[in-house]
Amino acid sequence: MGMTTKSFRPWRVDETWLLPPSVQDFVPAGHPAHLIRDIVREELDLGAILSAYTEARGFPPYDPAMMVALLLYAYSQGVYSSRRIARGCEERLDFQAVTALNQPDFRTISEFRRRHLVALGELFVQVLALCQRAGLVGLGHVAVDGTKLRANASKHKAMSYVRMVRAEAELQAEVQAWLDRAAAADAAEDAEHGADGRGDEMPEWMADKQRRLARIRAARAELEAEAQAKAAAKAAAKTVPGTKADGTPAKRRGRKPAQPPGTPEPTAQRNFTDPDSRIMLGRDGFVQAYNGQAAVDADNQVIVAHRLTANASDQDGLLPLIDATAANTGCEPAEVSADNGFCSEANLTGLAERKIRGYVATGRAKHPADNTGRSGGPLTTAMRRRIRQGGHRSRYRLRKHIVEPVFGQIKAARNFRQLLFRGIDKVRHEWALLCTVHNLVKLTS
């Protein structure tokens, strides 16, 4: 290095500290790492997690409260992989401020999350109560929407019902042909060497085909059972048809259905990796996904209720989300807005019964008061008139500014791109955990 007369601050790489540093000094005061750690330590009831540790023997595990704080903080920073979280405990001062220099490995982190996933998701209500105490929730206006969450499965691992039927027949014929050839070979060897000779085991490639055949048969049986249940429910909901003079039921009028009742649609699909997930249309085209729904308060974009389903349609979600909001917060919202995916006479009736003023679009997002091709019932007609009369000042305009940014913060700002778990029960708790972390960020920002 060249000579200079300027003085610099010391850079003593080999200097040994006489006193250990305090975790309070790793990051500045007021940093989210301190806030989330202290909220977990002082405010949250972790009894559901602590009660799982009953065995006194064995090597002491990491403090469950520390593990909860680590997971919540890591999620708030957009870090979801157990390996990346473990690396953060080794390399990042903010992670070390949470763990107090503990360094759990990725297997410990992954197993803790898997073991306590239900309890972690149930922290949502406690964190929401903290948001209410902090004055972040007003319930004057709540917006409802859904977003497609990529499943931990490839859409290329899905198969339609019509392909299942064809593939099952092809695989069955191939397996049967191989078994026939094997039986013929066994008979020839028995004749040549005697019946006590040992035959070769089934080749691995044929065992794999048999496993695939079993999976296809199981998926096909699920689709058929689902179609039969749907047909039975539809038949039970119908009114009793008219009868002829001799007392026999009158023949139904209209076009003959293309698909016999109780049989799956040819395009109905099942995914072999995550059978509970479904093909859904998202912003990036068709994806293997779940539908994550949320009710968001207008004051500070705090999530007040959440729901996850394998149905791409949002229509079933409006009233359950409103009821969940009331259960979580202790009171119902004064106003609710939602896009046309939530519009139905039943939903608008439910809003009226709950005395909630609704702003539910009856048309596309750009033209929420447009006629969707059918006039709808009286409540739909009245809702169309309400939104149209409000024009650009309609309270419906709040919806896009309230709920859609929340999904953007979860997916883009915190980089959540794909669910980690499989199966709708686990995924529901995972979505609850993500909503919990979103509220925690609001509480600490």
NORSUL-V637178 format. One record per run of one state. SS is the DSSP state (hx for helix, st for strand, lp for the rest). FROM is the first residue (numbers start at 0). TO is the last residue. Records with the same first field share a line. If there is no record, write none. Layout:
SS=FROM-TO, FROM-TO
This chain:
lp=0-21, 25-30, 42-45, 50-62, 76-80, 91-91, 99-104, 115-115, 121-121, 133-139, 150-153, 193-202, 237-241, 243-247, 249-267, 271-276, 282-283, 297-301, 309-315, 329-333, 338-338, 342-343, 353-355, 360-363, 367-376, 393-393, 413-422, 444-444
hx=22-24, 31-41, 46-49, 63-75, 81-90, 92-98, 105-114, 116-120, 122-132, 154-156, 160-192, 203-236, 316-328, 339-341, 344-352, 364-366, 377-392, 394-412, 423-443
st=140-149, 157-159, 242-242, 248-248, 268-270, 277-281, 284-296, 302-308, 334-337, 356-359
